[in-house]
Amino acid sequence: MRHNRGSSGSMRLVYAAALVLNAHAAAVLGAVPPHPLSFQQGHPAAFSPRPAEGASGVVFDNTYQVPPPKGPDIQPAQYAADLGSTQRAIEAIAADLNLTWRLRREVFGVEGEGGLLAGTPVLLRSETTPIAVLPAPANLIPSLSGTRRWPRDGVFFEPASIRPDLPAGLPYGTTMFIARTPGPWVSDSLTPRMQGVPREALPEISPRGVNPYHIRGRVVDRLGLLAAHHLRLDDEIIGGASTAMVTRSIWYFKINIANPHGQPRARRRIGPLEDATVIKDWCFPIMDGNGQARPAEDPRKAERSSPYENLVTTSLIEFPFKHQQAPVVLPTAFEIPRDTMGEPHRAALAAYDRTETIVLPQRLIEAARGVVIVRKASSWRPMAPDIIIDSDSTNPKDILGVYISQIVEDDRLIDALCDLCGAPRPAGERRAALIERVSTIRDSF
């Protein structure tokens, strides 16, 4: 039986590189692996590329695999989020049409004394661009049924519905948005930064007479409204965004779009969001929202709120706030070890607190009809990657990642794979027979 093929799903891109962050996080955070990281910052612990069968050259990124349910009474149908059937369908298409996967991407690291923030980018190697299969959110409901919170396996929440109410205590990230105004770059300890870089490492750039929050347009802080209140920004809030981990690589977010409240709030009342318009959605983290600093002559300087901001361009979905990148750039959700005074706790805060992550929201995946392409923007450079997110499988230029969701229809899957391999799409009886075979494979577990 096919499970919810027409509902949500997504995919993830990760670049592998042996960087300082991986060694530091493994030593300090112990069982808490670094995530989600960027293409250049190393595969998280969950990453296990698997080559496809045959000579197609396809490699799969299993980052978004859901841990299988445990227990003697578990039935195969309950593991609807298993990605294996979609991977087998891809292998079958490649074998039947004699496709050859030639997409490759570069892997960068850093060298020198500047660390992640200012080290010199160096090319480590070239690798096959993997296909990351994303689970459909509707398939996560039965697959995570009865799951208990188990951070060691990367599971934090059992969703009861396609639009779950997330309980307090989950690993959250929060951002409060205020109207952004053009101005010079500002940088201080509250500026969103690359993951793995301590906030104190950011240089102080504070032009006279400039409110840094108006330039950045947001406050990234786990305290959310309370942080904005302490900064006396209550009356300027236009919205907020919170992310939470369901698993380490599958997140859920809520965006509040504040309705105008007409007059300043009394200081005893925090924020204008009690009558907000709410957007909820699943999302899949793909890369770091910030990188190394751009130079003063950066041609896209006016678009950035700081020299570190990685820009994302997409026409697949609209943004709820002008001059902001939400809901594609969201606050990083991460687990804080429970020893509130211990080194693992401090290390997690140093690595991820007040950082941001580029994600693929489910509505973007649906707009792409289940096949999402991430590619270099013209302003991309190593360790400071600006990207474009689209669904154009016919354009092989500058592709960094390919994400195929469980929601993809059989004909769309076949055509996208042919396009990406530079092969003609099948037609007539051969196409009909292949669609029937692919459908049968995808209906099995």
Secondary structure, 3 states (H helix, E strand, C coil): CCCCCCCCCCCCCCCCCCCHHHHHHHHHHCCCCCCCCCCCCCCCCCCCCEECCCCCCCEEECCCCCCCCCCCCCCHHHCCCCCHHHHHHHHHHHHHCCCCCCCEEEEEEEECCCHHHHCEEEEEEEEECCEEEECCHHHHHHHCCCCCCEHHHCECCCCCCCCCCCCCCCCEEEEEEECCCCCCCCECCCCCECCCCCHHHCCCECCCCCCHHHHHCEEECCCCHHHHHHCCCHHHEEEEEEEEEEECCEEEEEEEECCCCCCCCCCCCCCCCCCCEEEEEEEEEEEECECCCCCCCCCCHHHCCCCCECCEECCCCCCCCCCCCCCCEEECCCCCCCCCCCHHHHHHHHHHCCEEEEEEEHHHHHHCCCEEEEEECCCCECCECCEEEECCCCCCCCEEEEEEECCCCHHHHHHHHHHHCCCCCCCHHHHHHHHHHHHHHHCCC
